Amino acid sequence: MASNLPHYVASAQPVPLANRVPWYKSTAQTYAGIMLWFVFWQSVPSSGAPGPGGILAQGVGTALLGVVLAALICHFASYLAPGLMGMKTGLPLAVVGTSTYGVLGGFLMPGFLMGVLQFGWLAVNAYFSAELLAGLAGGAKDSTMHLGIGVIWAIVAAFVGLKGIHYVARVATYLPLIPLVILLILAGKTLSGVGSFRPEMLAEGASVTGPSSMSILLFAIANIVGFFATAGAAGTDIASSNRDSRDVQLGGLTGVAGATIFTGCLALLIVAGAYGSGMMAGKAVTLDPTKLMDTIMGPQVTKLFWLLLAIAAFPPACFSSLIAANSMKNTLPKVNPFISVGIGTAASIALVLSGQAGNAAQMFGIIGASFGPICGAMTADYLLSGCKWPGPRAGFNPAGWISWAIGFFVGSIDMIAAKVPALSGLALNVPCPPLAAIVVGFVLYVALAKVGMTSKQLEMPAAQKSSR
């Protein structure tokens, strides 16, 4: 009965059909803005792969294939089912997630967890944006100037996220055009050298014996899928304003898969072209396109590009803070949001000052391990219910929580074991942990649901039932 529903579920109102908009006015541009963030595409050539060649160690073709495969996985395995449930119900993630985790469990996950992880994104944004701004004044990475700017960046973004996001939103639609233009300019300057690129050019005088082609593919997929994990689950909210399934599909194929392929592949081609053209002869090897700008464009233009990229990164930092604040208000309604968001921002600052926020591949891996099983379980829940939202379930849904716990363990244990020597014996050497977390979440949810380990379904109020 509806009376068994907590207030945050019973009071939720679907997005009216009259307010729905086409995919190119909502889903596609929202996701394209995420994938155009410079912190994402500058991480692609490295992707956490060992050795100086990153994922270019086996040549351009293998690296490009890795990006394409990762982009398709993001669309089909992370975004699509949450997006379709959001569109069919018009309800937010915190409510839709109650079918997978229960009305009590869904309060914590994905609701509260989504908010907590946003502070991780705030830290990553602050760290890398501050690195660019400090570089304008000659400040070195991890210098007092760099970290000081990072702290101020996080505090200001958190405050704006709490109080003034509507002002930032007015310009946020256009700011993603900045990294788009910069990528195209860099590509235009370097593409002529791609045909001459050889992995040996990245080996710093040594022979290339880097990871195998399969390992390269897995590193590329792990980096991109880990980065996208929370955005995939957020597809429930983003696609709730779509009109139909076609909007959800086209918005994802364009904004998720298309934008990922565009930015990731251009980043690879820029690096390969810079080395293949001979621009980097005699210079230290770097796989970061933002650090290649000085050679490609010259110091003055590089400073302008860095400033513009940092400016374009500020609204995403504010939006992360806004999502975190909203999650905290929903899950901790009796706590002053200045306190809850303040504690979260302090955690972000700690990640910046410790330098942990600067390890993009590791941060993406943690986020992928946390939200990968959620995307997998939600996809299983959707398919098992005949491709519709099954409605809220009572309490803590065992199938959801067990699949998440084991999926998170599989996706994170190697990172944890590497940081905690006492746990080194638990390392599993899991290939592509973020993808493994999705697969485990999906398979376990299906298996547990089939043996009856799902809690009782509850009735939604008639006014909230999907019209589809």
C-alpha positions in Angstrom: 0.0 0.0 0.0 1.1 3.6 -0.6 0.9 4.1 3.2 3.9 1.8 3.6 6.1 4.2 1.5 8.5 6.7 3.1 7.8 10.3 2.4 10.5 10.8 -0.2 8.9 8.0 -2.3 5.2 8.8 -1.7 5.7 12.5 -2.3 7.8 12.2 -5.5 6.1 13.6 -8.6 7.0 12.5 -12.1 8.1 15.0 -14.7 4.9 15.9 -16.6 4.7 14.8 -20.3 4.1 18.4 -21.3 7.6 19.3 -19.9 9.5 16.6 -21.7 12.0 17.7 -24.3 13.9 16.2 -27.3 17.2 14.3 -26.7 19.2 17.1 -28.4 17.9 19.6 -25.9 18.6 17.6 -22.8 20.4 14.2 -22.6 22.9 14.7 -25.5 24.1 18.1 -24.4 24.3 17.2 -20.7 26.4 14.1 -21.3 28.5 15.8 -24.0 29.4 18.5 -21.5 30.6 15.8 -19.0 32.8 14.0 -21.6 34.3 17.3 -22.8 35.7 18.0 -19.3 39.4 18.3 -19.8 40.1 16.0 -16.7 38.5 13.2 -18.6 40.1 13.5 -22.0 43.6 14.3 -20.7 43.5 11.0 -18.8 42.7 8.9 -21.8 46.2 8.5 -23.4 47.6 7.2 -20.1 44.5 5.4 -18.7 46.6 4.2 -15.8 48.5 1.7 -18.0 52.1 1.0 -16.9 55.1 2.2 -18.9 55.7 5.5 -20.7 53.5 4.6 -23.6 50.2 4.4 -21.8 47.5 2.9 -24.0 49.5 4.0 -27.1 52.2 1.4 -26.3 50.7 -1.0 -28.9 50.0 1.7 -31.5 47.2 4.1 -32.3 44.8 1.5 -33.6 44.6 -0.5 -30.4 44.2 2.6 -28.3 41.4 3.9 -30.5 39.6 0.5 -30.4 39.8 0.6 -26.6 38.1 4.0 -26.5 35.3 2.9 -28.9 34.6 -0.3 -26.9 34.6 1.7 -23.6 32.2 4.2 -25.1 29.7 1.5 -26.1 30.0 -0.2 -22.7 29.2 3.2 -21.0 26.1 3.6 -23.2 24.7 0.1 -23.1 25.8 -1.2 -19.7 25.9 1.9 -17.5 23.4 4.4 -18.9 20.7 2.8 -21.0 18.6 0.9 -18.4 18.7 3.7 -15.7 17.9 6.2 -18.5 14.9 4.2 -19.8 13.5 3.7 -16.3 13.9 7.5 -15.7 12.1 8.2 -18.9 9.3 5.7 -18.4 8.6 6.9 -14.8 9.6 10.5 -14.9 11.0 9.9 -11.4 14.5 10.6 -9.9 17.2 8.1 -9.2 16.5 8.1 -5.5 13.0 6.8 -6.1 13.7 4.6 -9.1 16.5 2.9 -7.1 14.1 1.7 -4.5 13.1 -1.2 -6.8 16.7 -2.5 -6.7 17.7 -1.6 -3.1 14.3 -1.2 -1.3 12.6 1.9 0.1 14.9 1.9 3.2 18.0 0.8 1.3 17.4 3.1 -1.6 17.5 6.0 0.8 21.2 5.2 1.3 22.0 3.8 -2.1 22.1 5.1 -4.7 20.8 8.3 -3.0 23.3 9.0 -0.2 26.2 7.3 -2.0 25.7 9.5 -5.1 26.0 12.5 -2.8 29.1 11.2 -1.1 30.9 10.4 -4.3 30.3 13.9 -5.6 32.8 15.2 -3.1 35.3 12.9 -4.8 34.5 14.6 -8.1 34.8 18.0 -6.4 38.3 17.1 -5.2 39.4 15.9 -8.7 38.0 19.0 -10.3 39.6 21.3 -7.8 43.0 19.5 -8.0 43.3 19.6 -11.8 41.8 23.0 -12.3 44.1 24.5 -9.7 47.0 22.8 -11.5 46.3 24.7 -14.6 45.7 28.0 -12.8 48.9 27.6 -10.8 50.8 26.8 -14.0 49.8 30.2 -15.4 51.9 31.8 -12.6 54.7 29.3 -12.8 53.6 27.3 -9.8 54.7 23.6 -9.9 52.4 20.6 -9.4 51.7 20.0 -5.7 53.3 23.3 -4.8 51.8 25.5 -2.1 50.3 27.7 -4.8 48.7 24.7 -6.6 47.2 23.2 -3.4 46.2 26.5 -2.0 44.2 27.3 -5.2 42.7 23.9 -5.1 41.4 24.5 -1.5 39.9 27.8 -2.5 38.4 26.3 -5.6 36.7 23.5 -3.7 35.3 25.9 -1.0 33.9 28.4 -3.5 32.4 25.7 -5.8 30.7 24.1 -2.7 29.3 27.4 -1.6 28.0 28.3 -5.1 26.5 24.8 -5.3 24.6 25.4 -2.1 23.5 28.9 -2.8 24.0 30.2 -6.4 23.9 27.4 -8.9 21.1 29.0 -10.9 23.6 31.8 -11.9 26.2 29.3 -13.0 23.6 27.3 -15.0 23.0 30.3 -17.2 26.5 30.0 -18.8 27.1 26.3 -18.3 25.3 25.4 -21.5 27.9 27.3 -23.6 31.2 26.7 -21.6 31.6 23.1 -22.9 32.2 24.7 -26.3 35.6 25.9 -25.0 37.2 22.4 -24.7 35.5 21.4 -27.9 37.2 24.2 -29.8 40.5 23.7 -28.1 40.5 20.0 -29.0 39.8 20.7 -32.6 42.6 23.3 -32.8 45.1 20.9 -31.2 44.0 18.2 -33.5 44.4 20.5 -36.6 47.9 21.3 -35.5 49.1 17.7 -35.0 47.0 15.3 -37.2 49.6 15.4 -40.0 52.1 13.5 -37.7 49.8 10.6 -36.8 50.8 8.5 -39.7 54.5 8.7 -38.7 53.8 7.9 -35.0 55.5 4.8 -33.6 55.2 3.6 -29.9 59.0 3.7 -29.6 58.8 7.5 -29.7 57.3 7.3 -26.2 59.8 4.8 -24.8 62.4 7.4 -23.6 65.2 5.6 -25.4 64.3 2.1 -24.3 62.5 -0.6 -26.3 58.8 -0.8 -25.9 57.7 -3.9 -24.0 54.6 -2.5 -22.5 51.2 -4.3 -21.9 49.8 -6.6 -24.5 47.1 -5.4 -26.8 44.4 -7.1 -24.7 45.8 -5.4 -21.6 45.7 -2.1 -23.4 42.1 -2.5 -24.2 41.2 -3.4 -20.6 43.1 -0.3 -19.3 41.3 2.0 -21.7 37.9 0.4 -20.7 38.7 0.6 -17.0 39.6 4.2 -17.1 36.6 5.4 -19.1 34.0 3.1 -17.6 35.2 4.0 -14.1 35.0 7.7 -14.9 31.5 7.4 -16.3 29.9 5.1 -13.6 28.1 7.8 -11.6 27.0 9.6 -14.7 25.5 6.4 -16.0 23.3 5.9 -12.9 22.4 9.6 -13.1 20.9 8.9 -16.5 17.7 8.2 -14.5 17.5 11.9 -13.6 18.8 13.2 -16.9 16.5 11.1 -19.1 13.5 11.6 -16.9 12.8 14.7 -19.1 12.9 12.7 -22.3 9.8 12.0 -24.4 10.3 8.4 -25.4 12.7 5.5 -25.7 14.1 6.9 -29.0 15.1 10.1 -27.1 16.9 8.0 -24.5 18.8 6.0 -27.2 19.7 8.9 -29.4 20.7 11.0 -26.4 23.0 8.3 -25.2 24.5 7.3 -28.5 25.3 11.0 -29.2 26.1 12.4 -25.8 27.6 9.3 -24.1 29.1 7.0 -26.8 29.6 9.7 -29.5 31.1 12.4 -27.2 33.3 9.8 -25.5 34.6 8.5 -28.9 35.1 12.1 -30.1 37.0 13.5 -27.1 38.9 10.3 -26.2 40.1 9.6 -29.8 41.0 13.2 -30.4 43.2 13.2 -27.3 45.0 10.1 -28.5 45.5 11.5 -32.0 46.8 14.8 -30.6 49.5 12.9 -28.5 50.4 10.6 -31.4 50.5 13.5 -33.9 52.7 15.6 -31.6 55.3 12.8 -31.4 54.9 11.6 -34.9 55.5 15.1 -36.3 58.8 15.4 -34.4 57.5 18.3 -32.2 58.5 16.5 -29.1 62.0 15.4 -30.2 64.4 15.7 -27.3 61.7 16.6 -24.8 60.5 14.7 -21.8 57.7 12.2 -22.6 54.2 13.2 -21.5 50.9 11.7 -22.5 48.8 14.6 -21.2 47.5 16.8 -24.1 47.2 19.8 -21.8 51.0 19.5 -21.1 51.7 19.2 -24.8 50.0 22.5 -25.5 53.2 24.5 -24.8 55.0 22.7 -27.6 52.1 22.6 -30.0 50.7 26.2 -29.6 53.5 28.1 -27.8 53.6 29.5 -24.2 51.2 32.4 -24.6 48.4 30.6 -26.3 48.9 27.7 -23.9 48.3 30.0 -21.0 45.1 31.2 -22.6 43.9 27.7 -23.2 44.7 26.6 -19.6 42.7 29.6 -18.3 39.8 28.8 -20.5 39.8 25.1 -19.6 39.8 26.0 -15.9 36.9 28.4 -16.4 35.0 25.8 -18.3 35.6 23.3 -15.4 34.1 25.5 -12.7 30.4 24.9 -13.5 30.9 21.1 -13.3 32.4 21.6 -9.8 29.4 23.6 -8.8 27.0 21.0 -10.2 28.8 18.3 -8.3 28.3 20.3 -5.1 24.6 20.9 -6.0 24.0 17.1 -6.5 25.8 16.4 -3.2 23.8 19.1 -1.4 20.5 17.7 -2.7 21.4 14.2 -1.8 22.3 15.3 1.7 19.1 17.2 2.1 17.1 14.2 1.0 18.9 11.6 3.1 19.7 13.8 6.1 16.8 16.2 6.2 17.3 17.2 9.9 21.0 18.2 9.3 21.8 21.7 8.2 23.1 21.3 4.6 25.9 23.8 5.5 27.1 21.2 8.0 26.8 18.1 5.8 28.2 19.8 2.7 30.9 21.4 4.8 32.0 18.0 6.1 32.0 16.7 2.6 34.0 19.7 1.3 36.5 19.1 4.1 37.0 15.6 2.8 37.4 17.0 -0.7 40.1 19.3 0.6 41.9 16.5 2.3 42.0 14.6 -1.0 43.4 17.6 -2.7 46.1 18.3 -0.1 47.1 14.6 0.1 47.5 14.5 -3.7 45.1 11.5 -4.0 42.7 13.6 -6.1 45.5 13.9 -8.7 45.6 10.1 -9.3 42.8 10.2 -11.9 42.9 6.5 -12.8 42.7 5.5 -9.2 39.8 7.9 -8.5 38.0 6.6 -11.5 38.6 3.1 -10.3 37.1 3.8 -6.9 34.0 5.5 -8.4 33.6 2.6 -10.9 33.8 0.0 -8.1 31.1 1.9 -6.2 28.6 2.6 -8.9 29.5 -0.2 -11.4 27.5 -2.8 -9.4 24.6 -0.3 -9.1 24.4 0.1 -12.9 24.7 -3.7 -13.4 21.9 -4.5 -10.8 19.6 -1.8 -12.1 20.0 -3.2 -15.6 19.2 -6.7 -14.4 16.2 -5.4 -12.5 14.9 -3.6 -15.6 15.3 -6.6 -17.8 13.8 -9.1 -15.3 10.7 -6.8 -15.0 10.0 -6.9 -18.7 11.8 -3.7 -19.6 9.9 -1.5 -17.2 10.3 -0.1 -13.7 9.0 -2.8 -11.3 8.1 -0.3 -8.6 9.5 0.1 -5.0 10.3 -2.8 -2.9 10.1 -3.0 0.9 12.9 -2.5 3.3 16.4 -3.5 2.1 16.1 -5.6 -1.1 18.6 -8.5 -0.4 19.3 -9.1 -4.1 20.4 -5.5 -4.6 22.5 -5.2 -1.5 24.3 -8.5 -1.9 25.1 -7.9 -5.5 26.4 -4.5 -4.7 28.6 -5.6 -1.8 30.2 -8.4 -3.8 30.5 -6.3 -6.9 32.2 -3.5 -4.9 34.6 -6.0 -3.4 35.6 -7.4 -6.8 36.0 -3.9 -8.2 38.0 -2.4 -5.4 39.9 -5.1 -3.6 43.1 -4.8 -5.7 43.2 -1.0 -5.1 42.6 -1.5 -1.3 45.1 -4.4 -1.1 47.7 -2.2 -2.8 47.2 0.6 -0.2 46.9 -1.7 2.9 49.8 -4.1 3.2 47.9 -6.3 5.7 45.3 -7.0 3.0 47.8 -7.8 0.3 46.8 -11.5 0.4 43.3 -10.6 -0.7 44.4 -9.2 -4.1 42.6 -11.0 -6.9 44.3 -9.3 -9.9 40.9 -8.6 -11.3 41.1 -7.5 -15.0 39.3 -4.3 -15.7 37.8 -3.8 -12.2 35.0 -1.3 -13.1 33.7 -3.5 -15.9 34.0 -6.6 -13.6 32.0 -4.7 -11.0 29.2 -4.1 -13.5 29.2 -7.7 -14.6 29.1 -9.1 -11.0 26.3 -6.7 -10.0 24.3 -7.8 -13.1 24.8 -11.6 -12.8 24.4 -11.8 -9.0 21.2 -9.7 -9.1 19.7 -12.0 -11.7 20.7 -15.1 -9.8 19.4 -13.9 -6.5 16.2 -12.6 -8.0 15.6 -16.0 -9.6 15.9 -17.8 -6.2 13.4 -15.3 -4.6 15.8 -13.0 -2.7 13.9 -9.9 -3.5 11.7 -8.1 -1.0 8.0 -7.5 -1.4 6.9 -5.0 -4.0 4.9 -2.0 -2.8 2.1 -0.1 -4.5 2.8 3.4 -5.7 0.1 6.1 -5.5 -2.0 6.1 -8.6 -1.0 9.7 -9.5 2.7 8.6 -9.7 2.3 5.5 -11.8 4.0 5.7 -15.2 1.9 6.7 -18.1 3.9 4.5 -20.4 
